[in-house]
Amino acid sequence: VQTSHPRWSIIRFNAFAPSTLLQPLTQFVNDQKPPLYTPVTMKVHMETTMKNLEKGLGAWDETNQKSLTANYVYVDGKDPTS
């Protein structure tokens, strides 16, 4: 879509069962290309995203020009701030 202003794409995981584990596929990860995000279930990802939105936290880091949700670090598949 052509717009007169810059546009950004933000990764969103959608249409997965709550228990689905979201993680990089092994064929795309190696020592030279480490994972860009940590494993998490769809349920925890959506709960964390909604909790952060309720806190007024956006999904885009203007200062560093990167997605906050795509780079969120889960610990053992859980939101460490819960």
Secondary structure as the mmCIF struct_conf table of DSSP 4:
data_model
#
loop_
_struct_conf.conf_type_id
_struct_conf.id
_struct_conf.beg_label_comp_id
_struct_conf.beg_label_asym_id
_struct_conf.beg_label_seq_id
_struct_conf.end_label_comp_id
_struct_conf.end_label_asym_id
_struct_conf.end_label_seq_id
BEND BEND1 SER A 4 HIS A 5
BEND BEND2 ALA A 15 ALA A 15
TURN_TY1_P TURN_TY1_P1 PRO A 18 SER A 19
HELX_LH_PP_P HELX_LH_PP_P1 THR A 20 THR A 20
STRN STRN1 LEU A 21 LEU A 22
HELX_RH_3T_P HELX_RH_3T_P1 THR A 26 PHE A 28
BEND BEND3 ASP A 31 LYS A 33
BEND BEND4 LEU A 36 TYR A 37
STRN STRN2 VAL A 40 THR A 41
HELX_RH_AL_P HELX_RH_AL_P1 MET A 42 GLU A 54
TURN_TY1_P TURN_TY1_P2 LYS A 55 GLY A 56
BEND BEND5 ALA A 59 ALA A 59
STRN STRN3 TRP A 60 ASP A 61
TURN_TY1_P TURN_TY1_P3 GLU A 62 GLN A 65
STRN STRN4 LYS A 66 SER A 67
BEND BEND6 LEU A 68 THR A 69
TURN_TY1_P TURN_TY1_P4 ALA A 70 ASN A 71
STRN STRN5 VAL A 75 VAL A 75
TURN_TY1_P TURN_TY1_P5 ASP A 76 GLY A 77
STRN STRN6 LYS A 78 LYS A 78
TURN_TY1_P TURN_TY1_P6 PRO A 80 THR A 81
#
